[in-house]
Amino acid sequence: MNKQFDARNLTMVMDLYEMTMANGYFQHEDQSTKVVFDVFYRKNPDGAGFAIYAGLNEIVDYISALHFSKEDIEYFRSLNLFSAEFLKYLENFSFHGNVYSFPEGTIMYPGEPIITIEAPIVEAQIVETAILLLFNHESLIASKTQRIVKSAQGRAVSDFGARRAHNADAAVYGAKAAVIGGAVGTATVLAGQLFDIPVSGTMAHSWVEYYNDEYTAFAQYAKTYPDATVLLVDTYDVLKSGVPNAIRVAKEILEPMGKRLKGIRLDSGDLAYLSKKARKMLDDAGLNDCIIVASNSLDEYTISSLITQGAAIDSFGVGERLITSSSNPVMGGVYKLSAVEENGKYAPRIKISENVEKITNPGFKRVYRIYNRDGIAIADLITKADEEVDLSKPYRYIDPIKPWKQLEFKDCTAIELQRPVIRNGKLACELPSAKEIAGYVKKQLDNEIWPEEQRFENPHQHYVDMSPAMYELKMTMLDHIQRKFEKD
């Protein structure tokens, strides 16, 4: 566990209804009865073709540290809602269940169970809100960052968003998620410390304003950091003052030391125009290796536009629109009951709705990623937990959107996506670092995910199919419920 979680007890990060239901279950039901909950989401943010799963490491930290303090229990007592027996039970509360999950960094799609919680009913209910907020936030930021990184077309993207984040945790864990999504690093120091990711930063406008003139400010910075001098050139006038003073410092301060000016940063104005003009000035001065960094309310669309305009920008610092995913700030992950233990077996449960997309998939399930002979992921397949998927021969499956079609997987392979992460309350696998997760994301996008799914406009829709048995279970339950209502 990292120190961010050691410093406080997050067990109380919950909605009150989790405790009112838990108290009810405790008083009226067999507390040992196990249930199954699925975490999934219904819609890709920003109209994208996929999303990136992030937050698992923090979910594991949270579950591993679950406990109620004396102060927590006294607070619950003060609400006059809970039985004395239930409050006594909370004194020794911990999580004893199982958690199955996609590996963090997996490319994911709507409607499939990313995380499955199997635990006694009270335990499974209490963890709902915290799991969702960790899943939703980090997955959202990782997914947004990937779009921004893709728009940069190989140019480096760094997270500059801490001061615009919604709070300190959003800044720190958003920075981790940004690296998972492809950012090369962050300006947020605590994120660098906790997750061993690169940190970067130079100066603010206040440094330049502090000194009586811009040249002196640049010179002092260059003397202090001769091996990493990046100068912010837009405090006064980029082309008449900032760039000329940066060139002067390169010639008068750095080159006599045997050093080179590493870069300049533009943080305002017409970035395309200014970068092209600055590039020519730097090149004419023999500073061809000096990079140009741009910041200032960037996102995937402004970056794409800058590149289309021929902007001479080598690296982007992206802040508020990355760390808040401002264009689509909601991931929409949900936590839904899918099975209840009855007589030693799991009986499926289903939620129905007038909105088709809100009808859940019942039962304990498995999820497989299906690959063609070239190693490209062509679909995901949801099955019942007790099914075996044999792709050594043609495998019939159901497209739930077009169930009348006769479909088969041929010459394909499959990988089961969910893996045990926690068993009986204990960590069951080794968790990768943020850098390793980022590498896993890149491998998938480079080698396994259709380019058509990765385009910004009208992306190809990835198929999330069902085994015939899974589809039949869902239809049978819906038919049974409908008949019951008609009868009533």
Backbone hydrogen bonds, N-H to C=O, Kabsch-Sander energy under -0.5 kcal/mol:
donor,donor_aa,acceptor,acceptor_aa,energy
5,F,2,N,-1.4
6,D,2,N,-1.6
7,A,3,K,-1.7
8,R,5,F,-1.1
10,L,8,R,-0.7
13,V,10,L,-2.1
14,M,12,M,-1.8
18,E,15,D,-1.6
19,M,15,D,-0.7
19,M,16,L,-1.0
20,T,16,L,-2.1
21,M,17,Y,-2.5
22,A,18,E,-2.0
23,N,19,M,-2.7
24,G,20,T,-1.8
25,Y,21,M,-2.9
26,F,22,A,-2.5
27,Q,23,N,-2.0
28,H,24,G,-2.1
29,E,25,Y,-2.6
31,Q,29,E,-0.7
33,T,30,D,-1.9
35,V,119,A,-2.5
36,V,339,A,-2.5
37,F,117,I,-2.4
38,D,336,K,-2.8
39,V,115,I,-3.0
40,F,38,D,-0.5
40,F,334,V,-1.7
42,R,332,G,-0.6
47,G,44,N,-1.1
48,A,45,P,-1.6
49,G,453,E,-0.6
51,A,108,M,-2.0
52,I,139,S,-0.5
53,Y,106,T,-2.2
59,I,55,G,-1.9
60,V,56,L,-2.6
61,D,57,N,-2.1
62,Y,58,E,-2.5
63,I,59,I,-2.6
64,S,60,V,-2.6
65,A,61,D,-1.3
66,L,63,I,-1.2
68,F,90,L,-0.6
73,I,69,S,-2.1
74,E,70,K,-2.3
75,Y,71,E,-2.0
76,F,72,D,-2.2
77,R,73,I,-2.2
78,S,74,E,-1.9
79,L,75,Y,-0.7
79,L,76,F,-1.0
80,N,77,R,-1.3
81,L,76,F,-0.7
87,L,83,S,-2.1
88,K,84,A,-2.0
89,Y,85,E,-2.1
90,L,86,F,-1.7
91,E,87,L,-0.6
91,E,88,K,-1.0
92,N,89,Y,-1.1
93,F,90,L,-1.5
98,N,118,E,-3.6
99,V,422,I,-2.5
100,Y,116,T,-2.8
101,S,419,R,-2.6
102,F,114,I,-1.8
105,G,53,Y,-2.6
106,T,103,P,-1.9
108,M,51,A,-2.9
111,G,41,Y,-2.9
112,E,109,Y,-1.2
114,I,39,V,-2.7
114,I,112,E,-0.7
115,I,39,V,-1.3
116,T,100,Y,-3.0
117,I,37,F,-2.7
118,E,98,N,-2.7
118,E,116,T,-0.5
119,A,35,V,-1.6
119,A,117,I,-0.5
121,I,33,T,-2.4
124,A,120,P,-2.6
125,Q,121,I,-1.8
126,I,122,V,-1.9
127,V,123,E,-1.1
128,E,125,Q,-1.1
131,I,127,V,-2.0
132,L,128,E,-2.3
133,L,129,T,-2.7
134,L,130,A,-2.1
135,F,131,I,-2.5
136,N,132,L,-3.4
137,H,133,L,-2.1
138,E,134,L,-1.6
139,S,54,A,-0.5
139,S,135,F,-1.9
140,L,136,N,-2.0
141,I,137,H,-2.2
142,A,138,E,-2.6
143,S,139,S,-2.2
144,K,140,L,-2.3
145,T,141,I,-2.7
146,Q,142,A,-2.0
147,R,143,S,-1.4
148,I,144,K,-1.9
149,V,145,T,-3.2
150,K,146,Q,-2.5
151,S,147,R,-2.0
152,A,148,I,-1.2
153,Q,150,K,-1.3
154,G,149,V,-0.6
155,R,152,A,-1.5
156,A,314,D,-1.0
158,S,316,F,-2.7
159,D,185,G,-2.5
160,F,158,S,-0.6
160,F,318,V,-3.1
164,R,161,G,-2.0
165,A,161,G,-0.8
165,A,162,A,-1.4
171,A,167,N,-1.8
172,V,168,A,-2.5
173,Y,169,D,-2.8
174,G,169,D,-0.6
174,G,170,A,-0.9
175,A,171,A,-1.7
176,K,172,V,-1.6
177,A,173,Y,-2.3
178,A,174,G,-2.3
179,V,175,A,-1.9
180,I,176,K,-1.9
181,G,177,A,-2.0
182,G,179,V,-1.3
183,A,178,A,-2.6
184,V,157,V,-2.8
185,G,157,V,-0.6
186,T,198,P,-2.3
187,A,159,D,-1.8
189,V,187,A,-0.7
192,G,188,T,-1.7
193,Q,189,V,-2.4
194,L,190,L,-2.9
195,F,191,A,-2.4
196,D,192,G,-1.1
197,I,192,G,-0.6
200,S,186,T,-1.8
207,W,204,A,-1.1
208,V,204,A,-0.9
209,E,205,H,-2.6
210,Y,206,S,-2.0
211,Y,207,W,-1.0
217,A,213,D,-1.7
218,F,214,E,-2.5
219,A,215,Y,-3.0
220,Q,216,T,-2.5
221,Y,217,A,-1.9
222,A,218,F,-2.6
223,K,219,A,-2.2
224,T,220,Q,-1.6
225,Y,221,Y,-2.7
228,A,225,Y,-1.4
230,V,228,A,-0.8
231,L,263,G,-2.1
233,V,231,L,-0.7
233,V,265,R,-1.9
241,S,237,D,-1.8
242,G,237,D,-3.3
243,V,238,V,-3.3
245,N,241,S,-2.5
246,A,242,G,-2.1
247,I,243,V,-2.6
248,R,244,P,-2.3
249,V,245,N,-2.3
250,A,246,A,-2.2
251,K,247,I,-2.1
252,E,248,R,-3.2
253,I,249,V,-2.4
254,L,249,V,-2.1
255,E,250,A,-2.4
257,M,253,I,-0.5
257,M,254,L,-1.2
258,G,255,E,-1.6
259,K,254,L,-2.5
262,K,229,T,-1.0
262,K,260,R,-0.5
263,G,229,T,-1.9
264,I,291,I,-2.2
265,R,231,L,-2.6
266,L,293,V,-2.9
271,L,269,G,-1.3
274,L,270,D,-3.1
275,S,271,L,-2.2
276,K,272,A,-1.8
277,K,273,Y,-2.3
278,A,274,L,-2.9
279,R,275,S,-2.4
280,K,276,K,-1.8
281,M,277,K,-2.0
282,L,278,A,-2.7
283,D,279,R,-2.8
284,D,280,K,-2.7
285,A,281,M,-1.1
286,G,283,D,-1.9
287,L,282,L,-3.1
290,C,287,L,-1.6
291,I,262,K,-2.4
291,I,289,D,-0.5
293,V,264,I,-3.0
293,V,291,I,-0.5
294,A,315,S,-2.4
295,S,266,L,-2.3
303,I,299,D,-2.4
304,S,300,E,-1.9
305,S,301,Y,-2.2
306,L,302,T,-2.5
307,I,303,I,-2.4
308,T,304,S,-2.3
309,Q,305,S,-1.9
310,G,307,I,-1.6
311,A,306,L,-2.6
313,I,311,A,-1.3
314,D,292,I,-2.6
315,S,292,I,-1.4
316,F,156,A,-3.0
317,G,294,A,-2.9
318,V,158,S,-2.9
318,V,316,F,-0.6
322,L,319,G,-1.4
323,I,319,G,-2.5
324,T,320,E,-1.5
325,S,322,L,-0.6
328,N,325,S,-1.7
334,V,40,F,-3.4
336,K,38,D,-2.5
338,S,36,V,-3.2
339,A,36,V,-1.3
340,V,347,A,-2.4
341,E,34,K,-2.9
342,E,345,K,-3.9
345,K,342,E,-1.5
347,A,340,V,-3.3
347,A,345,K,-0.7
349,R,338,S,-2.3
356,V,354,E,-0.7
358,K,355,N,-2.0
359,I,356,V,-1.8
360,T,351,K,-2.1
363,G,338,S,-2.8
363,G,349,R,-0.5
366,R,383,T,-2.2
368,Y,381,L,-2.7
369,R,415,I,-2.8
370,I,368,Y,-0.5
370,I,379,A,-2.9
371,Y,413,T,-2.9
372,N,376,I,-2.4
375,G,372,N,-2.2
377,A,448,E,-3.1
378,I,370,I,-2.3
378,I,376,I,-0.7
379,A,370,I,-1.2
380,D,463,Y,-2.7
381,L,368,Y,-2.9
382,I,465,D,-2.6
383,T,366,R,-2.4
385,A,364,F,-2.2
387,E,384,K,-1.6
390,D,388,E,-0.7
391,L,389,V,-0.7
395,Y,409,F,-2.2
396,R,394,P,-0.5
397,Y,407,L,-1.6
398,I,466,M,-3.2
402,K,399,D,-0.6
405,K,402,K,-1.7
407,L,397,Y,-0.7
407,L,405,K,-0.8
409,F,395,Y,-2.7
410,K,408,E,-0.6
413,T,371,Y,-2.1
415,I,369,R,-1.9
417,L,367,V,-2.9
418,Q,367,V,-0.6
419,R,101,S,-2.2
421,V,99,V,-3.4
422,I,99,V,-1.6
423,R,426,K,-2.8
425,G,97,G,-2.7
426,K,423,R,-2.2
428,A,421,V,-3.5
429,C,421,V,-0.6
437,I,433,S,-2.5
438,A,434,A,-2.4
439,G,435,K,-2.0
440,Y,436,E,-1.8
441,V,437,I,-2.3
442,K,438,A,-2.3
443,K,439,G,-2.2
444,Q,440,Y,-2.0
445,L,441,V,-2.4
446,D,442,K,-2.7
447,N,443,K,-2.0
448,E,444,Q,-2.8
449,I,444,Q,-2.0
453,E,450,W,-1.2
454,Q,450,W,-0.7
454,Q,451,P,-0.9
455,R,451,P,-0.6
460,H,452,E,-2.2
462,H,460,H,-0.6
463,Y,378,I,-0.6
465,D,380,D,-3.1
465,D,463,Y,-0.6
466,M,398,I,-2.6
467,S,382,I,-2.2
471,Y,467,S,-2.6
472,E,468,P,-2.5
473,L,469,A,-2.2
474,K,470,M,-2.1
475,M,471,Y,-2.5
476,T,472,E,-2.7
477,M,473,L,-2.2
478,L,474,K,-2.3
479,D,475,M,-2.6
480,H,476,T,-2.5
481,I,477,M,-2.3
482,Q,478,L,-2.4
483,R,479,D,-2.6
484,K,480,H,-2.0
485,F,481,I,-2.2
486,E,482,Q,-2.3
487,K,483,R,-2.3
488,D,484,K,-2.4
